[in-house]
Amino acid sequence: MSWIPRMKRKAEPPANRLADLEFLALVKAGLEELVPGVTEGAQLKGNSMISPQGWAVAVAPPHHGGGHHYDLVALPDVGLQPDVPCFMDCVVSMSADPQDAANTWVQTAGVCLLELLDRRGHFADHAGPEDEHGVPGWHLITSGVVGLGHDVDENRRLQSALLEANVLHRIADSFTADLESPFFNGVKVFYGGTPGAMQAEVRVNGERHEAASAAMTALGLPEPTAFTTVRFYALLLPVPAGEREPSFPTARLDLAPASASEQPDALGHSTDCDCACGRHPPRVVERRQRVKQTGP
């Protein structure tokens, strides 16, 4: 069975929506800013950005959302033909600047892609099945929490609240039975809106998971005083019975600079820290100054 989504493309995309390759060029720029050289040699073809190192990112046909909404599919190893394993995420820019949406993907699902290939804790955090921040039975790779609202202080308050809620660990029973991929399952956690109209949503492999979303709502996250959204992305890898480690993809890339051993990495901690130990919770991710607020 293929894990690439089968969706029909609408006859005409919204008029204010960028062409697939134009948006992927923004994704490429965001990845390159985060990890200089990571997209070297990558080609933009059709609806895909294909790296000569074997990974790819594609824009899926739009099937929900407005003109600033983009569905992206990450393929860590395109050499696994014909059924290429992948994971999905969707982003939307409410500032009318599609670079914002691209940056949102890079800082959440994108860093999970990089960490799946690098696996040394430089780009995202790891938690094992027995970890207090983990998901029983699964190996967790998770991005930091990104705040995307209008007010910096409210962003930080909700980012911290989402971290403290330990969402995936606490609601694991509501969705783990539906994790079907034997490779890796993508899970997006989103919380945002305006005071009195907040939405908690969990998407599993690209689709809204009603039970998980309801379980997250029941956690009683605080409401902001102004429009605010926070989100993070996670990959859940199955751990074979009797094993302590998951079956990682065969593709592996050394993405972190060799000279960075004493420097803070994309998560803000030094790269000589072995984050794969499963003892590091997700982190708050500060938006770069040039990035405006974006939506889910």
N, C-alpha and C positions, 0 to 999 in steps of 0.2 A: 504493500500500500504506500502511496506517495504522501508525504507530509506537506507538499506544496498545495496551498488552498486552491480550490476550483471555484472560481467566481466569474460571472459574466460581466463584461465591461458595458457600462451604459453607452447608449448610442453617441451622446455628445457630453463631454465633461463640462463642468461649469465654466463660464467665460472667464472668470477671475482666477482660475486655477492654473498654476504653472504646468507646462509640459513635463512629463516624467523625467526626462534627462536634465531639464533645467533645475528641477528640485533636487535630483541626485547630485548635481554639481554643487549645490549648497551643502548637502550632506558630506560630500567629499571635502569641501572647504572646512567644515566643522571638525571632521576627523583629523584632517591635516593640522589644524591649529592645536588640537589636543595632543597628537603624536606626530610630530614632523617626520615625513617620510613614509608613513604607514600606507598611504594611497599611491605611492610611487608606481608608475606603470599601469595603474588601474584604468580600464577603458569604459567609456559610457556608450552602451549599445542598446538599442530597443528601449526597454524599460528597466535596464540593469546597469549597475556599476560592478565590473568584474575585475578582481585583483589577480595579477599573475601568481600570487602566492596561494591561490585556491579558494578564497572566500568571495562572497558577492552580497550585494544589497540590491533589492528590486522594489519598484513601486507596483503595488497590487492594483487591480482595477477598482475604482471608487465604488463602494457599495453602500455607504452611509455618510452622513455629514455634509457640510457645505463646501464652498469653493476653496476654503483655506484648510481643508482636511486632507490628510495623506495617510494611506496605509502602506507600511513598509514591511518587507519580508527579508530577514537576514538568513543567509545560507553559509554557515561556517566552512563547509567542505563540499564544493561543487563536484569533486571527483567521485562522490558516492552516487554513481548513476545506476539505474534510472530514477530511483526514489531518493531525491536529495533531501535530507532532513533540514528543517528550517524553523524559525519562530517569527511571530508577527507582533507588530505594535502599530498603533495609530497616534498621530499627532495633529494638532490644529493650532494655527496662529491667529489670535484675535487682535493682534496689532496691525494686521494687514501686511506684515513683513514675513514672507515665507522663510527667511533665514532663522527666525525665531523658532519655527516649528522644526526645522532641521537641527538646530542646536539642542532642542528638547530631546529629540531622538538620540542624538550623539551622547548626551549626558546621562541617559537612562538605559534604553535598550542597546545603544551603541557601545557603551562601556562594558556591558555584559557580553557582547560579541567579542570584544577585544580580550576580555578576561578568559573567556572560554578557549581562546586560542593561545593565550600567554600563560595563564594559570599560576601566576606567582603573587597575586594580590596587588598588582600595580594599578589596576583599573576599577575593580569591583571587589567586594568582600565575599568570603566563603563562610559557610556554616555547615557543620555535619549534622547527621540525623539526630544525634543526642544533644546537640548544643541548645542552650536556652533561647537562642534566637533562630534556631533552625526549624525544619519541618520534619517530623518523625518519618523515617523511611526514605528520606530524600536528601541529596546533597544540594545545597542552596548557593547560588551565585547571585548577589544582589547589588544593585547600584545604590548610590546615595540618594537621599530624598531631595528633590528639586522643588523650590518654591517659585510660583509663577504669578503671584498676585500683584495688586497695585501698591501695597504698603509693605516696606521691607520688614518692619517689626512684626507685622501679622504673618508674613511669610515664615519668618524664623520661629514664631510661636507655634504655628501649625506644623512646620517641619519637625520641631522637637516633639510635639504631641504625637505625630504619626510614628516617630521612632519609638517613643516610650510605649505606645500601644502594642508594639510587637505583633503586628497584625497577622502575618502569615502563620506564625507559631500558634496563635490563639484560635484562629479560624480554620486550622488545617483539616479538621474532620469534615468541614463543609464542602471541600473541593478536591481533596487528593484522590478520591475514588475515580474522578473524571480525568486524571492525567494519563493520557493514552499513548503518548509518544515514547518509544523505547530509547530515544536519543536524549532529548531535553524538551521541557515544556516551558513556554513563556507565560509569565503571569504579570500583568500590570495592575498596580494598586493606585487608585486615584481618589482624592477627596477634595471637593471644592465647591465654590458657588458664592452666594451672597448671604448675609445674615437672615436666617429664617428659611432659606431655600438651599441648603447644602445637599450635596450628592456624594454618596460613597459608592464606589464601583470597583469591582474586581473583574478583570478580563482574563480568561484562561484560553491560551492558544488562539487569541484574536477575538473570542466571543465573550460577551457579557455572561458572567456566571451568576445566576439569580440567587442561589443559596449562599454563595460566598459573599455577594454584595449585601445581602440581608444580614449575614453574620457580622460583617464589618460595621454596618449601620448600628447594630446593637451594642457595639463597643462604646458608643457615646462619646465620640471625639468632640472636642470643643468647637464652637462656632467662632468665626472671626468677626471683627467689627467693620470690615470692608471686604470687597470682592477679593478672594484668595483661593488659589488652587495649589495643591501639593501632590506629588506623584513619585513613585519609584518603580523600577522594573526588576524582575527576578527570573532566573532560569532554575528549574528544578530537574535534576538529573537522577534517574533511578540508581539505587545502590543494590547490587546483586546480593542475594541471600548469602550470609556468611562472610561478606566482605565489608570493609570499612570505607573503601573509596568507590566512587562511581566509575562507570565505564566512559571515560572521556573520549571525544572524537579523536581519530587518528591524526588529524591535522593539528600541528602545533607550531606556533610562530614565536620567535624571540622578539617581542615588540618593544620592550623597555630598553632605553639606552644603557650600554655597558657602564658608562661613567656616572650613572644616576644612583649608585648604591648608597650614597650619603645624602641624596637630595629628596625632598618631599615629592611624592608622586601625585597623580591626579586626584587622590582621595585625601591628600593633606598629611600623610604619614610617611616615614622614611621607608625606602624600598628594601632595607635590610631586615624589615619586620616580616616574618613569615605568616602572612594573613590567612593562608590556607589551613591554619591550625583550627579554625572554626571557633575562635574566641573573640571575634571582632564584629560588633553589630553594624548595621548600615549607618551611614553618616549623612549629615547635612551638607548639601552641595550649594555653594554660593554661586549665583549667576554672575557671569562676566558683565562688566559695565555696559558694553555695547549691546547686550541682549535685552530686548524689551520683554514685557510680560507676555506669556502665551497661555493658551488653554490646554485642555487635556490632550 
